[in-house]
Each structure stands twice: as C-alpha cells, then as structure tokens.
Amino acid sequence: MSQSNKDRKRKMDALISGDNSKTHGSQESCCSSAKTPCMAQGSASGDSQGSMRHEFVTVLRDLENEGSPAVIHTHACELEDVWSHKYPLPLSKYPPKSIKTGNKHYDAILPDLPKIGYKPLQVIAKGRSGTIILAQDLREGIEMRETECQPVAIKLQSGKKRKQATASTPEDSERKEQLTDEILIHKRLQHQNIVTLINTIYYQGRTGLVLEFCESGSLEMLLRAHDARFVSEPVARRYLKQLHSAIEYMHLSGVAHRNLCLQNILVTNDNVVKIADFSHAVLYTPGDALYTELVGTVGYQAPEMLLKQPYDPRQIDLWSLGAVLYNMVVGRLPYGRIKTLEEARALKPLVLPPMSVMVLTPQVKELLVGMLAYVPSSRYTLNRVRNSEWFSMSSDKVHIGSFYLVRQPQKICDGEREREVKAEYDI
C-alpha cells in the first residue's frame, strides 16, 4: 500500500472512531431492551471487517402476542445510516380477499379448502399442468408457529387422466395403459433436492398436491434477478451437484423427469435447489421400450425427442440438465427455442461464447459439449458428469452476496457521518 493510501486510511479510521454511543447504542442494549427474541445480527451492506461495518439487530414479532409491533424494523449503523428490514406477515394476518384462478373448476374448490385444513392466501403460478396456490396449513397436529411461518403450495389439477405416452412399438401398447400419474410417481420420491409432496387432495372430482413451499422462487427468477442473467461457475457447480444428486436418485428409483428446466427448479432461502413438477415424469428402467412422445419445455428438449425418434427418457434428462447448466453459466439457452423438425435437424455443434465476450474455464466447456452431444450414445452419462474435471473442482475463493432471493435490509438514507466521510474523500 502506498504512503498516501496509508495516510488516507488513518484519516478515515480517525474520523469514524468517535464515540457513537449517544446516537444508536450498542448491540447488547438493543437486544436487552427488546421484548421479543433477537433473531440475528450481521452485516447489512456486505462489509465484513473494519470499523465501518454496518451492523443491525433483527427483532422478530412475538407470534403469541396479538398486540405485537409492526413487522418493519428500523436500525442505525456506525455511520448513522437508517436501514429498514421487512418481514412477511404471519400467515394468519394475510388480508382477507377473494382469490380467483381464472378456472371455474378451481375457483369452486377454493372456498371449501379451509374445511379440509388449508387456508388459500394467493395465486402464485399458473401453468399447463395446473395452478399453484400459496396456503396456510391448518390441519390438526400442526404446530402453531409452523402454520404462521411456513406456508405450503397447493397445485390444483383438473383431475383428468394424464395424456398417455405414445408407444414406440405396437407391443408397447399394453404398458401405455398402465402409466403411473404424477401423484403416484411423486409419492415414491424422497430426496433433499426434490420438492416434498406433503399431502394429496381429492375434492369435487379434482385433485390437488400439497407441496413444500420454496421461498425464493425458481432458478429462472434467480437468474432474472441478476443483470447479467448468469451466475459464476462456483455457484453453478454448487447447484449442478445438487441437481445431479436428485436426478441420479430418480433414475435409480426408476423415474425419468422429462421436463427439467429453470422454471421447474425451485430455490429455498437456504440456497438449496429442488426439482419440481412431475407432470411429464414416467417410470422407466433399463430394458423398457423407448418413447416417442413430445413433452417438456421448448429449448430444453433433446434433438431425438424433437425428431420424434425413439428415445431413452434418462438421456433426455441429461440433455435438459446440460441446457440448465449452459443457461446458468452463459445466461441463455444453448440453441435457443427450437420448435420445429427442421430446426432440430439443422443443429450445429455447440457454440460457446468467445473469450472476448465471456471467460469460461476449459473444464466447463468440455462438460457442456459432452452433456449436449447431438447423438444420444455420445452424450455424457451421470457417472461421466460426476467424474468430470469441472464437477470435481473446488474453489477457495469467497463469493460475497446472496445468490438467491432473500430479504435484505434496504438503506433509507445516509447518516451525517457517512456524508462527512464521502465529502472528505470526494466519494
């Protein structure tokens, strides 16, 4: 460090090291004066050392006290900034309002959901396979604090039989009639990286899946929250390892997903990814007849599926996983939104961004080329992915920031001391 920079640092430290006890008090006094329990302390701005660190105290509302204070907590830091931290309302405090899904059959069910133990709160997603409702679990035996803080997601379906897969051979027509539906497939899967199926609802000819609610939305939402639309390779590696573990478990359990995409990968506030939506999943073990059914999400469908060639659904999952990885590290689909047979036939070897546009390690490039191989027999298997150099790499670098959609404190205004520091150094 140059002498001028050392002098500058000494001046800044001297300016900040004054007694701030009159302005905001210590952390201990904040915690001891709170009537509700202290949840956490930490850095609101991401600073991790030095006397300029922004510190805050988070105080939870007392869920057992009906007269508990507002959920917006304001704190000061060493530079006298003012911060606001917002928390979600307890589920029982959601404003009562009429919820409409736009589907007359679903809307007929909603008023009766509380009778079977679920209070609908709001519509959070709509798709071809159903509508997702955020709800409070009010069934007997559920602890009160859990019902206030841990919502569930209810996926309402039409109740009709799922469209059956197209058999690739006449001999396969019998098996087509015995395909298991989404609920029965999901019931047999228990994995930390697969959304948990909590309960099922059969009501007025319709079905519903009560699912674990992932607070931070989907992986697609996570990438959209970043201006660059991609994440760093160490973060992508963390997510890929979790997805690989889930897919390996599914395939060993005789299940192929066939609709892996960013929208169907959910993220928790613990930065754990979970695979959801088994509406196109099938039971498949080695030796079973192949499929020709066109399913899944545009842009994540393997070439052999688009070409209506008989395919192994496990190899479809590997292609889709490669497209997810490409999207995470590059910020777009590897081949765009392929929709027609002509586009599928015209696929060229995978093109990666030039070094002048994006710096990717040779190891991740090698893995992407292998996972997105056009010929299924040349495509990487799960075992080959696990033993690839990139998958096995570790990083000792610290990555600052949240890679999922947590609620962060927001600065309302600069304090006087911060304005003085900025003026002193022309910041």
C-alpha positions as a Markdown table, in Angstrom:
| # | Residue | x | y | z |
|---|---|---|---|---|
| 1 | Met | 0.0 | 0.0 | 0.0 |
| 2 | Ser | 1.4 | 3.5 | -0.9 |
| 3 | Gln | 2.1 | 6.0 | 1.8 |
| 4 | Ser | -0.7 | 8.3 | 0.6 |
| 5 | Asn | -3.2 | 5.5 | 0.8 |
| 6 | Lys | -2.0 | 4.6 | 4.3 |
| 7 | Asp | -2.4 | 8.3 | 5.4 |
| 8 | Arg | -5.9 | 8.3 | 3.8 |
| 9 | Lys | -6.9 | 5.2 | 5.7 |
| 10 | Arg | -5.6 | 6.6 | 9.0 |
| 11 | Lys | -7.7 | 9.7 | 8.5 |
| 12 | Met | -10.8 | 7.8 | 7.7 |
| 13 | Asp | -10.3 | 5.5 | 10.7 |
| 14 | Ala | -9.8 | 8.5 | 13.0 |
| 15 | Leu | -12.9 | 10.2 | 11.6 |
| 16 | Ile | -15.1 | 7.1 | 12.3 |
| 17 | Ser | -13.6 | 6.0 | 15.6 |
| 18 | Gly | -15.5 | 8.6 | 17.6 |
| 19 | Asp | -18.0 | 7.7 | 20.4 |
| 20 | Asn | -21.3 | 6.7 | 18.8 |
| 21 | Ser | -23.0 | 5.6 | 22.0 |
| 22 | Lys | -25.2 | 8.7 | 22.0 |
| 23 | Thr | -26.7 | 8.0 | 18.6 |
| 24 | His | -27.6 | 4.4 | 18.5 |
| 25 | Gly | -26.4 | 2.4 | 21.5 |
| 26 | Ser | -24.7 | -1.0 | 21.5 |
| 27 | Gln | -26.0 | -4.3 | 20.1 |
| 28 | Glu | -26.2 | -5.5 | 23.7 |
| 29 | Ser | -28.5 | -2.7 | 24.7 |
| 30 | Cys | -30.7 | -3.2 | 21.6 |
| 31 | Cys | -31.1 | -6.9 | 22.3 |
| 32 | Ser | -31.7 | -6.5 | 26.1 |
| 33 | Ser | -34.4 | -3.8 | 25.6 |
| 34 | Ala | -36.4 | -5.9 | 23.1 |
| 35 | Lys | -39.5 | -7.6 | 24.4 |
| 36 | Thr | -39.3 | -10.1 | 21.6 |
| 37 | Pro | -36.5 | -12.5 | 20.9 |
| 38 | Cys | -33.4 | -11.3 | 19.0 |
| 39 | Met | -33.1 | -13.3 | 15.8 |
| 40 | Ala | -29.7 | -12.4 | 14.3 |
| 41 | Gln | -27.0 | -9.8 | 13.8 |
| 42 | Gly | -24.8 | -9.3 | 10.8 |
| 43 | Ser | -23.6 | -7.0 | 8.0 |
| 44 | Ala | -26.4 | -5.3 | 6.2 |
| 45 | Ser | -24.2 | -4.0 | 3.5 |
| 46 | Gly | -21.9 | -7.0 | 3.0 |
| 47 | Asp | -18.9 | -5.4 | 4.7 |
| 48 | Ser | -17.2 | -8.0 | 6.8 |
| 49 | Gln | -14.4 | -6.2 | 8.7 |
| 50 | Gly | -13.2 | -2.8 | 9.8 |
| 51 | Ser | -14.9 | -0.2 | 12.0 |
| 52 | Met | -17.1 | 1.0 | 9.1 |
| 53 | Arg | -19.1 | -2.2 | 9.2 |
| 54 | His | -22.9 | -1.7 | 9.0 |
| 55 | Glu | -24.4 | -3.7 | 11.9 |
| 56 | Phe | -28.1 | -4.3 | 12.6 |
| 57 | Val | -30.2 | -6.2 | 15.1 |
| 58 | Thr | -33.2 | -8.1 | 13.8 |
| 59 | Val | -36.1 | -8.4 | 16.2 |
| 60 | Leu | -39.0 | -10.8 | 15.5 |
| 61 | Arg | -42.6 | -10.1 | 16.3 |
| 62 | Asp | -44.0 | -12.2 | 19.2 |
| 63 | Leu | -46.3 | -14.6 | 17.5 |
| 64 | Glu | -48.1 | -15.4 | 20.7 |
| 65 | Asn | -48.9 | -11.8 | 21.4 |
| 66 | Glu | -51.8 | -10.4 | 19.4 |
| 67 | Gly | -50.6 | -6.8 | 20.1 |
| 68 | Ser | -47.1 | -7.4 | 18.8 |
| 69 | Pro | -45.4 | -4.5 | 17.0 |
| 70 | Ala | -45.2 | -3.8 | 13.3 |
| 71 | Val | -43.1 | -6.1 | 11.1 |
| 72 | Ile | -41.0 | -3.2 | 9.7 |
| 73 | His | -37.9 | -2.8 | 11.9 |
| 74 | Thr | -35.6 | 0.3 | 11.5 |
| 75 | His | -32.0 | 0.2 | 12.6 |
| 76 | Ala | -29.0 | 2.6 | 12.7 |
| 77 | Cys | -25.4 | 1.7 | 12.0 |
| 78 | Glu | -22.0 | 3.1 | 13.0 |
| 79 | Leu | -22.2 | 5.7 | 10.2 |
| 80 | Glu | -25.7 | 6.7 | 11.4 |
| 81 | Asp | -27.4 | 5.4 | 8.3 |
| 82 | Val | -31.0 | 4.4 | 8.6 |
| 83 | Trp | -32.0 | 0.9 | 7.4 |
| 84 | Ser | -35.3 | -0.8 | 7.0 |
| 85 | His | -35.8 | -4.6 | 7.2 |
| 86 | Lys | -39.2 | -6.0 | 6.1 |
| 87 | Tyr | -40.5 | -9.4 | 7.0 |
| 88 | Pro | -43.5 | -11.2 | 5.7 |
| 89 | Leu | -46.8 | -11.1 | 7.6 |
| 90 | Pro | -47.7 | -14.1 | 9.7 |
| 91 | Leu | -49.9 | -16.2 | 7.5 |
| 92 | Ser | -52.9 | -15.7 | 9.8 |
| 93 | Lys | -52.6 | -11.9 | 9.2 |
| 94 | Tyr | -52.9 | -12.0 | 5.5 |
| 95 | Pro | -55.7 | -9.6 | 4.4 |
| 96 | Pro | -58.9 | -11.5 | 3.6 |
| 97 | Lys | -59.6 | -11.3 | -0.1 |
| 98 | Ser | -61.3 | -13.3 | -2.8 |
| 99 | Ile | -58.8 | -15.4 | -4.7 |
| 100 | Lys | -59.5 | -16.2 | -8.4 |
| 101 | Thr | -57.5 | -18.5 | -10.6 |
| 102 | Gly | -59.4 | -17.9 | -13.8 |
| 103 | Asn | -60.5 | -21.6 | -13.9 |
| 104 | Lys | -64.1 | -22.1 | -12.8 |
| 105 | His | -63.4 | -25.6 | -11.5 |
| 106 | Tyr | -60.5 | -24.5 | -9.3 |
| 107 | Asp | -62.5 | -21.4 | -8.1 |
| 108 | Ala | -65.3 | -23.7 | -7.0 |
| 109 | Ile | -62.9 | -25.6 | -4.8 |
| 110 | Leu | -61.1 | -22.6 | -3.1 |
| 111 | Pro | -63.9 | -21.6 | -0.7 |
| 112 | Asp | -64.0 | -25.2 | 0.7 |
| 113 | Leu | -60.3 | -25.6 | 1.2 |
| 114 | Pro | -60.4 | -24.4 | 4.8 |
| 115 | Lys | -62.8 | -27.2 | 5.6 |
| 116 | Ile | -60.1 | -29.7 | 4.8 |
| 117 | Gly | -57.4 | -27.9 | 6.6 |
| 118 | Tyr | -55.9 | -25.3 | 4.1 |
| 119 | Lys | -56.5 | -21.6 | 4.0 |
| 120 | Pro | -55.8 | -20.2 | 0.5 |
| 121 | Leu | -53.8 | -17.0 | 0.5 |
| 122 | Gln | -52.9 | -16.1 | -3.1 |
| 123 | Val | -52.2 | -17.5 | -6.5 |
| 124 | Ile | -48.5 | -17.7 | -7.2 |
| 125 | Ala | -48.3 | -19.5 | -10.6 |
| 126 | Lys | -50.3 | -20.8 | -13.5 |
| 127 | Gly | -49.2 | -23.5 | -16.0 |
| 128 | Arg | -50.4 | -26.1 | -18.3 |
| 129 | Ser | -50.4 | -28.8 | -15.6 |
| 130 | Gly | -52.3 | -26.8 | -13.0 |
| 131 | Thr | -52.5 | -23.7 | -10.8 |
| 132 | Ile | -50.3 | -23.2 | -7.7 |
| 133 | Ile | -51.9 | -21.6 | -4.6 |
| 134 | Leu | -50.0 | -20.3 | -1.6 |
| 135 | Ala | -51.8 | -21.6 | 1.5 |
| 136 | Gln | -51.6 | -21.9 | 5.3 |
| 137 | Asp | -51.7 | -25.5 | 6.7 |
| 138 | Leu | -54.4 | -25.5 | 9.4 |
| 139 | Arg | -54.7 | -29.3 | 9.9 |
| 140 | Glu | -54.8 | -30.6 | 13.4 |
| 141 | Gly | -51.4 | -31.6 | 14.9 |
| 142 | Ile | -49.5 | -28.8 | 13.1 |
| 143 | Glu | -47.6 | -26.6 | 15.5 |
| 144 | Met | -48.9 | -23.1 | 15.6 |
| 145 | Arg | -45.6 | -21.4 | 14.9 |
| 146 | Glu | -45.1 | -23.6 | 11.8 |
| 147 | Thr | -48.6 | -22.6 | 10.4 |
| 148 | Glu | -47.7 | -18.9 | 10.9 |
| 149 | Cys | -44.3 | -19.0 | 9.2 |
| 150 | Gln | -44.2 | -22.0 | 6.9 |
| 151 | Pro | -46.8 | -21.9 | 4.1 |
| 152 | Val | -47.4 | -24.7 | 1.7 |
| 153 | Ala | -48.0 | -24.7 | -2.1 |
| 154 | Ile | -51.1 | -26.4 | -3.4 |
| 155 | Lys | -51.1 | -27.5 | -7.0 |
| 156 | Leu | -54.7 | -27.8 | -8.3 |
| 157 | Gln | -55.2 | -30.1 | -11.2 |
| 158 | Ser | -58.2 | -31.0 | -13.5 |
| 159 | Gly | -58.4 | -34.5 | -12.1 |
| 160 | Lys | -58.4 | -35.9 | -15.7 |
| 161 | Lys | -56.1 | -38.8 | -16.6 |
| 162 | Arg | -52.8 | -37.5 | -17.8 |
| 163 | Lys | -52.2 | -37.8 | -21.6 |
| 164 | Gln | -50.6 | -41.2 | -22.2 |
| 165 | Ala | -47.3 | -41.5 | -23.7 |
| 166 | Thr | -47.0 | -42.6 | -27.3 |
| 167 | Ala | -45.6 | -46.2 | -27.6 |
| 168 | Ser | -42.8 | -46.6 | -30.0 |
| 169 | Thr | -43.9 | -50.2 | -30.9 |
| 170 | Pro | -47.2 | -51.9 | -31.1 |
| 171 | Glu | -46.0 | -54.3 | -28.4 |
| 172 | Asp | -45.8 | -51.4 | -26.0 |
| 173 | Ser | -49.5 | -50.5 | -26.2 |
| 174 | Glu | -50.3 | -52.5 | -23.1 |
| 175 | Arg | -47.7 | -50.7 | -21.0 |
| 176 | Lys | -49.1 | -47.4 | -22.2 |
| 177 | Glu | -52.4 | -48.1 | -20.4 |
| 178 | Gln | -50.5 | -48.7 | -17.1 |
| 179 | Leu | -48.5 | -45.5 | -16.9 |
| 180 | Thr | -48.5 | -44.0 | -13.4 |
| 181 | Asp | -49.7 | -40.5 | -12.9 |
| 182 | Glu | -47.9 | -37.5 | -11.3 |
| 183 | Ile | -49.1 | -38.1 | -7.8 |
| 184 | Leu | -48.1 | -41.7 | -7.6 |
| 185 | Ile | -44.7 | -41.0 | -9.1 |
| 186 | His | -44.1 | -38.1 | -6.8 |
| 187 | Lys | -45.1 | -40.1 | -3.7 |
| 188 | Arg | -42.3 | -42.6 | -4.2 |
| 189 | Leu | -39.6 | -39.9 | -4.3 |
| 190 | Gln | -38.0 | -38.7 | -1.0 |
| 191 | His | -34.8 | -36.6 | -1.6 |
| 192 | Gln | -33.4 | -33.4 | -0.2 |
| 193 | Asn | -33.2 | -31.9 | -3.7 |
| 194 | Ile | -36.8 | -32.9 | -4.7 |
| 195 | Val | -39.8 | -30.8 | -3.6 |
| 196 | Thr | -41.6 | -32.8 | -0.9 |
| 197 | Leu | -45.1 | -34.0 | -1.5 |
| 198 | Ile | -46.8 | -33.4 | 1.8 |
| 199 | Asn | -50.4 | -34.4 | 1.1 |
| 200 | Thr | -52.9 | -35.0 | -1.6 |
| 201 | Ile | -56.4 | -33.7 | -2.0 |
| 202 | Tyr | -59.3 | -35.3 | -3.9 |
| 203 | Tyr | -62.3 | -33.0 | -3.9 |
| 204 | Gln | -65.2 | -32.5 | -6.3 |
| 205 | Gly | -63.6 | -34.6 | -9.0 |
| 206 | Arg | -60.4 | -32.6 | -8.9 |
| 207 | Thr | -57.0 | -33.4 | -7.4 |
| 208 | Gly | -54.5 | -31.3 | -5.5 |
| 209 | Leu | -50.9 | -31.8 | -4.5 |
| 210 | Val | -49.9 | -30.1 | -1.2 |
| 211 | Leu | -46.2 | -29.4 | -1.7 |
| 212 | Glu | -43.3 | -27.9 | 0.2 |
| 213 | Phe | -43.1 | -24.2 | -0.5 |
| 214 | Cys | -39.7 | -22.9 | -1.7 |
| 215 | Glu | -39.5 | -19.2 | -0.6 |
| 216 | Ser | -37.0 | -17.9 | -3.2 |
| 217 | Gly | -38.9 | -18.9 | -6.3 |
| 218 | Ser | -37.4 | -20.7 | -9.3 |
| 219 | Leu | -33.9 | -20.8 | -10.8 |
| 220 | Glu | -35.3 | -18.8 | -13.7 |
| 221 | Met | -36.3 | -16.0 | -11.3 |
| 222 | Leu | -32.9 | -16.1 | -9.6 |
| 223 | Leu | -31.1 | -15.6 | -13.0 |
| 224 | Arg | -33.5 | -12.8 | -13.9 |
| 225 | Ala | -32.6 | -11.0 | -10.7 |
| 226 | His | -29.1 | -10.7 | -11.9 |
| 227 | Asp | -28.5 | -8.1 | -14.6 |
| 228 | Ala | -26.1 | -10.4 | -16.4 |
| 229 | Arg | -28.6 | -13.3 | -16.3 |
| 230 | Phe | -26.0 | -15.8 | -15.3 |
| 231 | Val | -24.1 | -16.9 | -12.1 |
| 232 | Ser | -20.4 | -17.6 | -11.5 |
| 233 | Glu | -19.1 | -21.1 | -12.2 |
| 234 | Pro | -18.6 | -22.0 | -8.5 |
| 235 | Val | -22.3 | -21.1 | -7.8 |
| 236 | Ala | -23.4 | -23.1 | -10.9 |
| 237 | Arg | -21.3 | -26.0 | -9.7 |
| 238 | Arg | -23.0 | -25.9 | -6.3 |
| 239 | Tyr | -26.4 | -26.1 | -8.0 |
| 240 | Leu | -25.4 | -28.7 | -10.5 |
| 241 | Lys | -24.1 | -31.0 | -7.8 |
| 242 | Gln | -27.5 | -30.8 | -6.0 |
| 243 | Leu | -29.4 | -31.4 | -9.3 |
| 244 | His | -27.1 | -34.3 | -10.2 |
| 245 | Ser | -27.8 | -35.9 | -6.9 |
| 246 | Ala | -31.6 | -35.7 | -7.3 |
| 247 | Ile | -31.5 | -37.0 | -10.9 |
| 248 | Glu | -29.3 | -39.9 | -10.0 |
| 249 | Tyr | -31.7 | -40.8 | -7.2 |
| 250 | Met | -34.7 | -40.6 | -9.6 |
| 251 | His | -33.1 | -42.7 | -12.3 |
| 252 | Leu | -32.0 | -45.3 | -9.7 |
| 253 | Ser | -35.6 | -45.3 | -8.5 |
| 254 | Gly | -36.9 | -46.0 | -12.0 |
| 255 | Val | -38.2 | -42.5 | -12.7 |
| 256 | Ala | -37.3 | -40.1 | -15.5 |
| 257 | His | -38.4 | -36.5 | -15.2 |
| 258 | Arg | -38.5 | -35.4 | -18.9 |
| 259 | Asn | -39.2 | -31.7 | -18.1 |
| 260 | Leu | -36.1 | -30.3 | -16.4 |
| 261 | Cys | -35.9 | -26.6 | -17.0 |
| 262 | Leu | -35.1 | -23.4 | -15.0 |
| 263 | Gln | -38.8 | -22.9 | -14.2 |
| 264 | Asn | -39.1 | -26.4 | -12.6 |
| 265 | Ile | -36.1 | -26.0 | -10.3 |
| 266 | Leu | -37.0 | -24.1 | -7.1 |
| 267 | Val | -34.7 | -22.4 | -4.6 |
| 268 | Thr | -35.1 | -22.3 | -0.9 |
| 269 | Asn | -33.9 | -19.5 | 1.4 |
| 270 | Asp | -31.1 | -21.9 | 2.5 |
| 271 | Asn | -29.8 | -21.7 | -1.1 |
| 272 | Val | -30.8 | -25.3 | -1.8 |
| 273 | Val | -32.3 | -26.2 | -5.2 |
| 274 | Lys | -35.2 | -28.7 | -5.6 |
| 275 | Ile | -36.7 | -30.3 | -8.6 |
| 276 | Ala | -40.5 | -29.8 | -9.0 |
| 277 | Asp | -43.3 | -30.6 | -11.4 |
| 278 | Phe | -43.5 | -34.4 | -12.2 |
| 279 | Ser | -46.4 | -33.9 | -14.7 |
| 280 | His | -44.4 | -35.5 | -17.5 |
| 281 | Ala | -42.4 | -38.0 | -15.4 |
| 282 | Val | -42.5 | -41.7 | -16.4 |
| 283 | Leu | -41.4 | -44.9 | -14.8 |
| 284 | Tyr | -38.5 | -46.3 | -16.8 |
| 285 | Thr | -35.9 | -49.0 | -16.1 |
| 286 | Pro | -33.2 | -50.4 | -18.5 |
| 287 | Gly | -34.7 | -52.7 | -21.0 |
| 288 | Asp | -38.1 | -51.0 | -21.2 |
| 289 | Ala | -39.4 | -49.9 | -24.6 |
| 290 | Leu | -38.4 | -46.5 | -25.8 |
| 291 | Tyr | -40.7 | -43.4 | -26.1 |
| 292 | Thr | -41.6 | -41.1 | -28.9 |
| 293 | Glu | -43.9 | -38.7 | -27.0 |
| 294 | Leu | -43.0 | -34.9 | -27.4 |
| 295 | Val | -43.1 | -33.4 | -23.9 |
| 296 | Gly | -41.2 | -30.9 | -21.9 |
| 297 | Thr | -40.3 | -27.2 | -22.3 |
| 298 | Val | -39.2 | -25.6 | -25.5 |
| 299 | Gly | -35.4 | -25.1 | -25.6 |
| 300 | Tyr | -34.8 | -27.9 | -23.1 |
| 301 | Gln | -36.0 | -30.8 | -25.4 |
| 302 | Ala | -33.3 | -33.1 | -26.7 |
| 303 | Pro | -32.9 | -33.4 | -30.5 |
| 304 | Glu | -34.0 | -37.0 | -30.7 |
| 305 | Met | -37.3 | -36.1 | -29.0 |
| 306 | Leu | -37.9 | -33.2 | -31.5 |
| 307 | Leu | -37.1 | -35.5 | -34.3 |
| 308 | Lys | -39.7 | -38.0 | -33.0 |
| 309 | Gln | -37.1 | -40.7 | -32.8 |
| 310 | Pro | -37.5 | -43.5 | -30.1 |
| 311 | Tyr | -35.6 | -42.2 | -27.1 |
| 312 | Asp | -34.5 | -43.2 | -23.6 |
| 313 | Pro | -36.1 | -40.7 | -21.2 |
| 314 | Arg | -33.0 | -40.8 | -19.0 |
| 315 | Gln | -30.9 | -39.4 | -21.8 |
| 316 | Ile | -33.5 | -36.7 | -22.3 |
| 317 | Asp | -32.9 | -35.7 | -18.7 |
| 318 | Leu | -29.1 | -35.4 | -19.3 |
| 319 | Trp | -29.6 | -33.1 | -22.3 |
| 320 | Ser | -32.0 | -31.0 | -20.3 |
| 321 | Leu | -29.5 | -30.8 | -17.4 |
| 322 | Gly | -26.8 | -29.7 | -19.8 |
| 323 | Ala | -29.2 | -26.9 | -21.1 |
| 324 | Val | -29.8 | -25.8 | -17.5 |
| 325 | Leu | -26.0 | -25.7 | -16.8 |
| 326 | Tyr | -25.4 | -23.7 | -20.1 |
| 327 | Asn | -28.1 | -21.3 | -19.0 |
| 328 | Met | -26.6 | -20.8 | -15.6 |
| 329 | Val | -23.1 | -20.0 | -16.8 |
| 330 | Val | -23.9 | -18.3 | -20.1 |
| 331 | Gly | -27.3 | -16.7 | -19.5 |
| 332 | Arg | -29.2 | -18.1 | -22.4 |
| 333 | Leu | -30.3 | -21.4 | -23.9 |
| 334 | Pro | -27.7 | -23.3 | -25.9 |
| 335 | Tyr | -29.7 | -23.4 | -29.1 |
| 336 | Gly | -32.5 | -21.0 | -28.4 |
| 337 | Arg | -36.1 | -22.1 | -28.6 |
| 338 | Ile | -36.1 | -25.0 | -31.0 |
| 339 | Lys | -39.6 | -25.8 | -32.1 |
| 340 | Thr | -39.6 | -27.5 | -35.5 |
| 341 | Leu | -38.2 | -30.6 | -37.0 |
| 342 | Glu | -36.2 | -28.5 | -39.5 |
| 343 | Glu | -34.6 | -26.6 | -36.6 |
| 344 | Ala | -33.7 | -29.8 | -34.8 |
| 345 | Arg | -32.1 | -31.3 | -38.0 |
| 346 | Ala | -30.1 | -28.2 | -38.6 |
| 347 | Leu | -28.4 | -28.1 | -35.1 |
| 348 | Lys | -24.7 | -27.5 | -35.5 |
| 349 | Pro | -22.0 | -28.3 | -32.9 |
| 350 | Leu | -22.4 | -26.4 | -29.7 |
| 351 | Val | -21.0 | -22.9 | -29.9 |
| 352 | Leu | -19.7 | -21.3 | -26.8 |
| 353 | Pro | -19.2 | -17.5 | -26.3 |
| 354 | Pro | -15.7 | -16.3 | -27.4 |
| 355 | Met | -13.2 | -15.3 | -24.8 |
| 356 | Ser | -13.7 | -11.6 | -25.7 |
| 357 | Val | -17.3 | -11.9 | -24.6 |
| 358 | Met | -17.3 | -14.3 | -21.7 |
| 359 | Val | -14.5 | -16.1 | -19.9 |
| 360 | Leu | -15.4 | -19.8 | -19.3 |
| 361 | Thr | -13.0 | -22.4 | -18.0 |
| 362 | Pro | -11.9 | -25.1 | -20.4 |
| 363 | Gln | -13.3 | -27.7 | -17.9 |
| 364 | Val | -16.9 | -26.3 | -18.0 |
| 365 | Lys | -16.7 | -26.0 | -21.8 |
| 366 | Glu | -15.7 | -29.7 | -22.1 |
| 367 | Leu | -18.6 | -30.7 | -19.8 |
| 368 | Leu | -21.2 | -28.7 | -21.7 |
| 369 | Val | -20.1 | -30.2 | -25.0 |
| 370 | Gly | -20.4 | -33.7 | -23.6 |
| 371 | Met | -23.8 | -33.2 | -21.9 |
| 372 | Leu | -25.2 | -31.5 | -25.0 |
| 373 | Ala | -23.9 | -34.1 | -27.5 |
| 374 | Tyr | -26.3 | -34.4 | -30.5 |
| 375 | Val | -26.0 | -38.2 | -30.7 |
| 376 | Pro | -27.6 | -39.8 | -27.5 |
| 377 | Ser | -25.0 | -42.6 | -27.4 |
| 378 | Ser | -22.2 | -40.0 | -27.3 |
| 379 | Arg | -23.8 | -37.9 | -24.5 |
| 380 | Tyr | -22.3 | -37.9 | -21.1 |
| 381 | Thr | -23.9 | -40.2 | -18.5 |
| 382 | Leu | -24.5 | -39.2 | -14.9 |
| 383 | Asn | -21.4 | -41.1 | -13.9 |
| 384 | Arg | -19.3 | -39.3 | -16.5 |
| 385 | Val | -20.6 | -36.0 | -15.3 |
| 386 | Arg | -19.7 | -36.8 | -11.7 |
| 387 | Asn | -16.2 | -37.7 | -12.7 |
| 388 | Ser | -15.6 | -34.7 | -15.0 |
| 389 | Glu | -12.8 | -32.4 | -14.0 |
| 390 | Trp | -15.1 | -29.3 | -13.7 |
| 391 | Phe | -17.6 | -31.2 | -11.4 |
| 392 | Ser | -14.7 | -32.2 | -9.1 |
| 393 | Met | -13.1 | -28.8 | -8.9 |
| 394 | Ser | -13.2 | -26.9 | -5.7 |
| 395 | Ser | -12.7 | -23.2 | -5.1 |
| 396 | Asp | -11.2 | -21.5 | -2.1 |
| 397 | Lys | -12.4 | -18.1 | -3.2 |
| 398 | Val | -15.1 | -16.3 | -1.1 |
| 399 | His | -18.1 | -15.2 | -3.1 |
| 400 | Ile | -19.8 | -12.2 | -1.4 |
| 401 | Gly | -23.5 | -11.7 | -1.9 |
| 402 | Ser | -26.7 | -13.6 | -2.0 |
| 403 | Phe | -27.4 | -15.9 | -4.9 |
| 404 | Tyr | -31.0 | -16.4 | -4.1 |
| 405 | Leu | -33.9 | -14.0 | -3.4 |
| 406 | Val | -33.6 | -13.4 | 0.3 |
| 407 | Arg | -35.0 | -10.3 | 2.0 |
| 408 | Gln | -32.1 | -7.9 | 2.5 |
| 409 | Pro | -32.1 | -4.7 | 4.6 |
| 410 | Gln | -32.5 | -1.6 | 2.5 |
| 411 | Lys | -30.9 | 1.7 | 3.2 |
| 412 | Ile | -33.4 | 4.6 | 3.6 |
| 413 | Cys | -30.9 | 7.4 | 3.9 |
| 414 | Asp | -27.3 | 8.2 | 4.6 |
| 415 | Gly | -26.3 | 9.3 | 8.1 |
| 416 | Glu | -24.4 | 12.6 | 8.8 |
| 417 | Arg | -21.2 | 10.8 | 9.5 |
| 418 | Glu | -21.3 | 9.0 | 6.1 |
| 419 | Arg | -22.0 | 12.3 | 4.3 |
| 420 | Glu | -18.9 | 13.7 | 6.1 |
| 421 | Val | -16.7 | 10.8 | 5.0 |
| 422 | Lys | -17.9 | 11.0 | 1.4 |
| 423 | Ala | -17.3 | 14.7 | 1.3 |
| 424 | Glu | -13.8 | 14.3 | 2.8 |
| 425 | Tyr | -12.8 | 11.8 | 0.1 |
| 426 | Asp | -14.9 | 13.2 | -2.8 |
| 427 | Ile | -16.9 | 10.0 | -2.9 |
